Amino acid sequence: MSQRQVLQVFEQYQRARTQFVQAVAELSARPHNADSLRSAGVMSLLRPLLLDVVPTIQQTAALALGRLANYNDDLAEAVVKGDILPQLVCSLSEQNRFYKKAAAFVLRAVGKHSPQLAQAVVQCGALESLAICLEDFDPGVKEAAAWALGYIARHNSELSQAVVDAGAVPLLVLCIQEPEIALKRIAASTLSDISKHSPELAQTVVDAGAIAHLAQMILNPDAKLKRQVLSALSQIAKHSVDLAELVVEAEIFPVVLTCLKDSDEYVKKNGATLIREIAKHTPELSQFIVNAGGVAAVIDCIGSCRGTVRLPGIMMLGYVAAHSENLSMAVIVSKGIPPLCTCLVEEQEDHLKAAAAWALGQVGRHTPEHARAVAVANVLPTLLSMYMDTHSSEDLQLKTKRALKNILQKCTYLPALEPLLQDAPPNIMKHIVGQFSKSLFQETFLLSILPGSHGVEEEGRERAISCLLASSSLAVLEG
């Protein structure tokens, strides 16, 4: 047999391997083929191809494994049990950029499903190799590595801490300064995933200088990047007053308010979330937001969108109003009550209605003036009907009950209370009757000091009748 014939055998073998791995990669791109491929033993056949002498075969084998592992945790578990991860990690620092991207894709696909699978990725030493990839010259390699790290970090604080310990955070901060938009997005997303778990992890991100660079990108025209930037700043600000103040000191106001008018719904939502996470901490931070025009901007945002996009804005108004009488009055003066009432009526999801009810309760709980501002919007009957509706969720019933209690305990505007007399249950009726009783005492006193005033006497008589009706209703209920 000649040398040429010998070489032909090897060439045929190489062509066969190439054809096989390409066919498997194409088949694995379709979800309905996944189980059939697994049943045929594709994992054990792909594993040796990761060490093939031909780079394109290695890369295509890794791509096929990543696609399969990406579908569900069973297939990802099969990759782990097949002892494939250590092989990938060992090759990660030695191979070319195409292989690195494919290998990082496999690690991400395995780690995304559960903390247990993410832990398997960590235990094979992947984090250090992925962190090294963040320093690669190729932006695509950096992006793939940052993506994998983010999917691991998002599960819990322990895994997030492992990412931090691998030295990834300073490198991620460098990545958000790179010119490539896709890399900026993924790096910002990963910083968000790290920051969300605890104040300590958020502080690590802050110490790496992330806030200033994130704040500079709030006005970037790319909507997907803005989403991630706003999310990262929110995850930092939510933990403590100190962290929230650091975010504010980066001069995000009034720039961030422009995000509430963005055409992208998620930019709106994340912008409102950031403002909410700052406002919730202290009256001083809420007052700063009010002074910057934040309350009016959030109210406009709530009015211009629908569904879950409204939720952070609704909660932000509730947090601001809860802090003090003056801040609650700022919500009222900015015409915040009508949009909250609209959300209560328009929205289909109970959790949105519950948030609106809670916010209205925070606005109306301070003084009779605050309570009247809510009551004249004719929202009390709506709150009562939602509280008494057996189809309402437990949370909605609880929130409407508390809102009614908060408002009724301060509401002295009796015309708004009269419609509730017919249907209110005893636990709500007692608050209504309490206000009528106070009014009856005041009217009696007024008549005693102003005898002969026909107008006052007539009005007092009508009010007294309402009060007596309310008192008798309560007596019957208690009986």
Rosetta blueprint (number, residue, H / E / L):
1 M L
2 S L
3 Q H
4 R H
5 Q H
6 V H
7 L H
8 Q H
9 V H
10 F H
11 E H
12 Q H
13 Y H
14 Q H
15 R H
16 A H
17 R H
18 T H
19 Q H
20 F H
21 V H
22 Q H
23 A H
24 V H
25 A H
26 E H
27 L H
28 S H
29 A L
30 R L
31 P H
32 H H
33 N H
34 A H
35 D H
36 S H
37 L H
38 R H
39 S H
40 A L
41 G L
42 V H
43 M H
44 S H
45 L H
46 L H
47 R H
48 P H
49 L H
50 L H
51 L H
52 D L
53 V L
54 V L
55 P H
56 T H
57 I H
58 Q H
59 Q H
60 T H
61 A H
62 A H
63 L H
64 A H
65 L H
66 G H
67 R H
68 L H
69 A H
70 N H
71 Y H
72 N L
73 D H
74 D H
75 L H
76 A H
77 E H
78 A H
79 V H
80 V H
81 K H
82 G L
83 D L
84 I L
85 L H
86 P H
87 Q H
88 L H
89 V H
90 C H
91 S H
92 L H
93 S L
94 E L
95 Q L
96 N L
97 R H
98 F H
99 Y H
100 K H
101 K H
102 A H
103 A H
104 A H
105 F H
106 V H
107 L H
108 R H
109 A H
110 V H
111 G H
112 K L
113 H L
114 S L
115 P H
116 Q H
117 L H
118 A H
119 Q H
120 A H
121 V H
122 V H
123 Q H
124 C L
125 G L
126 A H
127 L H
128 E H
129 S H
130 L H
131 A H
132 I H
133 C H
134 L L
135 E L
136 D L
137 F L
138 D L
139 P H
140 G H
141 V H
142 K H
143 E H
144 A H
145 A H
146 A H
147 W H
148 A H
149 L H
150 G H
151 Y H
152 I H
153 A H
154 R L
155 H L
156 N L
157 S H
158 E H
159 L H
160 S H
161 Q H
162 A H
163 V H
164 V H
165 D H
166 A L
167 G L
168 A H
169 V H
170 P H
171 L H
172 L H
173 V H
174 L H
175 C H
176 I L
177 Q L
178 E L
179 P L
180 E L
181 I H
182 A H
183 L H
184 K H
185 R H
186 I H
187 A H
188 A H
189 S H
190 T H
191 L H
192 S H
193 D H
194 I H
195 S H
196 K L
197 H L
198 S L
199 P H
200 E H
201 L H
202 A H
203 Q H
204 T H
205 V H
206 V H
207 D H
208 A L
209 G L
210 A H
211 I H
212 A H
213 H H
214 L H
215 A H
216 Q H
217 M L
218 I L
219 L L
220 N L
221 P L
222 D L
223 A H
224 K H
225 L H
226 K H
227 R H
228 Q H
229 V H
230 L H
231 S H
232 A H
233 L H
234 S H
235 Q H
236 I H
237 A H
238 K L
239 H L
240 S L
241 V H
242 D H
243 L H
244 A H
245 E H
246 L H
247 V H
248 V H
249 E H
250 A L
251 E L
252 I L
253 F L
254 P L
255 V H
256 V H
257 L H
258 T H
259 C H
260 L H
261 K H
262 D L
263 S L
264 D L
265 E H
266 Y H
267 V H
268 K H
269 K H
270 N H
271 G H
272 A H
273 T H
274 L H
275 I H
276 R H
277 E H
278 I H
279 A H
280 K L
281 H L
282 T L
283 P H
284 E H
285 L H
286 S H
287 Q H
288 F H
289 I H
290 V H
291 N H
292 A L
293 G L
294 G H
295 V H
296 A H
297 A H
298 V H
299 I H
300 D H
301 C H
302 I H
303 G H
304 S H
305 C L
306 R L
307 G H
308 T H
309 V H
310 R H
311 L H
312 P H
313 G H
314 I H
315 M H
316 M H
317 L H
318 G H
319 Y H
320 V H
321 A H
322 A H
323 H H
324 S L
325 E H
326 N H
327 L H
328 S H
329 M H
330 A H
331 V H
332 I H
333 V H
334 S L
335 K L
336 G L
337 I H
338 P H
339 P H
340 L H
341 C H
342 T H
343 C H
344 L H
345 V H
346 E H
347 E L
348 Q L
349 E L
350 D H
351 H H
352 L H
353 K H
354 A H
355 A H
356 A H
357 A H
358 W H
359 A H
360 L H
361 G H
362 Q H
363 V H
364 G H
365 R L
366 H L
367 T L
368 P H
369 E H
370 H H
371 A H
372 R H
373 A H
374 V H
375 A H
376 V L
377 A L
378 N L
379 V L
380 L H
381 P H
382 T H
383 L H
384 L H
385 S H
386 M H
387 Y H
388 M H
389 D L
390 T L
391 H L
392 S L
393 S L
394 E H
395 D H
396 L H
397 Q H
398 L H
399 K H
400 T H
401 K H
402 R H
403 A H
404 L H
405 K H
406 N H
407 I H
408 L H
409 Q L
410 K L
411 C L
412 T L
413 Y L
414 L H
415 P H
416 A H
417 L H
418 E H
419 P H
420 L H
421 L L
422 Q L
423 D L
424 A L
425 P L
426 P H
427 N H
428 I H
429 M H
430 K H
431 H H
432 I H
433 V H
434 G H
435 Q H
436 F H
437 S H
438 K H
439 S H
440 L H
441 F H
442 Q H
443 E H
444 T H
445 F H
446 L H
447 L H
448 S H
449 I H
450 L L
451 P L
452 G L
453 S L
454 H H
455 G H
456 V H
457 E H
458 E H
459 E H
460 G H
461 R H
462 E H
463 R H
464 A H
465 I H
466 S H
467 C H
468 L H
469 L H
470 A H
471 S H
472 S H
473 S H
474 L H
475 A H
476 V H
477 L H
478 E H
479 G L
